[in-house]
Amino acid sequence: MTRSILPLHLILACAAVGPALGQQAQKVADGREIALKVCAICHVVAEDQAAPPTMKPPAPKFAEIAARPNVTEASLRDFLMKPHGEARAMSAMPGFLMPSYQADAVISYLMSLKPRP
């Protein structure tokens, strides 16, 4: 009887993980779309974006930002959600307020670009 229960637990665990992975993939896709609309004016958000940044020279590429060792979800949240915070004051990025649902999506997209060791 124990042998038949173990596979059932594995099946149920995998079934629960599937929707979570789908939701995360959707959040990353939403973040990419938001970033292409809002951030691509200054940054290279994706190598295949329709138009290059208008800012000359452009702000750092999203892939470069994601590759920085000190970039975490928490640091990105602090940067995006506190337009007049210390992290933002140290950058040339203008102070604007991004709604939390958009920041969450953009953060998910940026973290998806982080190189894996």
C-alpha positions as CSV (number, residue, x, y, z in Angstrom):
1,M,0.0,0.0,0.0
2,T,2.8,2.4,0.8
3,R,4.3,1.9,-2.7
4,S,1.1,3.1,-4.4
5,I,0.8,6.2,-2.2
6,L,4.3,7.5,-3.0
7,P,3.7,7.9,-6.8
8,L,0.4,9.6,-6.1
9,H,2.2,12.2,-3.9
10,L,4.7,12.8,-6.7
11,I,1.9,13.3,-9.2
12,L,0.1,15.7,-7.0
13,A,3.2,17.7,-6.2
14,C,4.0,18.0,-10.0
15,A,0.5,19.0,-10.7
16,A,0.8,21.8,-8.2
17,V,4.1,23.0,-9.6
18,G,2.8,23.2,-13.2
19,P,0.4,26.1,-12.7
20,A,2.9,28.0,-10.6
21,L,5.5,27.8,-13.4
22,G,2.9,28.9,-15.9
23,Q,2.0,31.9,-13.7
24,Q,5.7,32.9,-13.4
25,A,6.2,32.6,-17.2
26,Q,3.2,34.9,-17.7
27,K,4.5,37.4,-15.2
28,V,7.9,37.4,-17.0
29,A,6.1,37.9,-20.3
30,D,4.0,40.7,-18.8
31,G,7.2,42.3,-17.4
32,R,8.9,42.2,-20.8
33,E,5.9,43.9,-22.4
34,I,5.7,46.6,-19.8
35,A,9.4,47.2,-20.0
36,L,9.3,47.5,-23.8
37,K,6.5,50.1,-23.5
38,V,8.0,52.1,-20.6
39,C,11.7,51.4,-20.3
40,A,12.8,50.9,-23.9
41,I,13.0,54.7,-24.5
42,C,16.2,54.7,-22.5
43,H,17.3,51.1,-22.2
44,V,17.8,48.1,-24.4
45,V,15.2,46.0,-22.8
46,A,15.5,43.1,-25.3
47,E,17.9,42.7,-28.2
48,D,14.9,42.3,-30.6
49,Q,13.0,45.5,-29.5
50,A,11.4,47.4,-32.3
51,A,13.3,50.7,-31.9
52,P,16.6,51.6,-30.3
53,P,16.6,53.8,-27.2
54,T,16.4,57.5,-27.9
55,M,18.7,58.4,-25.1
56,K,22.3,58.8,-26.3
57,P,24.2,57.1,-25.0
58,P,21.5,54.6,-23.9
59,A,21.1,53.7,-20.2
60,P,22.5,50.2,-19.3
61,K,20.9,47.3,-21.1
62,F,18.6,45.2,-19.0
63,A,20.8,42.2,-19.5
64,E,23.8,44.1,-18.1
65,I,21.7,45.3,-15.1
66,A,20.5,41.7,-14.4
67,A,24.1,40.4,-14.6
68,R,25.3,42.7,-11.8
69,P,26.0,40.6,-8.7
70,N,24.3,43.0,-6.3
71,V,21.0,43.0,-8.3
72,T,18.3,41.1,-6.4
73,E,14.5,41.2,-6.3
74,A,14.7,43.2,-3.2
75,S,17.2,45.8,-4.6
76,L,15.1,46.1,-7.8
77,R,11.9,46.6,-5.7
78,D,13.6,49.3,-3.6
79,F,14.9,51.0,-6.7
80,L,11.6,50.9,-8.6
81,M,9.2,51.6,-5.8
82,K,11.1,54.4,-4.1
83,P,11.6,57.1,-6.8
84,H,13.3,59.4,-4.4
85,G,15.1,56.7,-2.4
86,E,18.9,56.4,-1.9
87,A,19.4,53.9,-4.7
88,R,17.6,56.1,-7.2
89,A,19.5,59.3,-6.0
90,M,22.7,57.5,-6.9
91,S,21.6,57.0,-10.5
92,A,20.7,59.3,-13.4
93,M,17.3,57.6,-13.8
94,P,14.4,60.1,-13.4
95,G,12.1,59.7,-10.4
96,F,8.8,58.2,-11.5
97,L,6.4,56.0,-9.6
98,M,5.7,52.6,-11.0
99,P,2.6,50.8,-9.7
100,S,3.5,47.7,-7.7
101,Y,1.9,45.2,-10.1
102,Q,4.0,46.6,-12.9
103,A,7.1,46.7,-10.8
104,D,6.6,43.0,-9.8
105,A,6.3,42.0,-13.5
106,V,9.3,44.1,-14.6
107,I,11.3,42.6,-11.7
108,S,10.4,39.1,-12.7
109,Y,11.5,39.9,-16.3
110,L,14.8,41.4,-15.1
111,M,15.5,38.4,-12.8
112,S,14.8,36.0,-15.7
113,L,17.7,37.7,-17.6
114,K,20.1,37.0,-14.7
115,P,22.8,34.6,-15.8
116,R,22.6,31.2,-14.2
117,P,25.8,29.8,-12.6
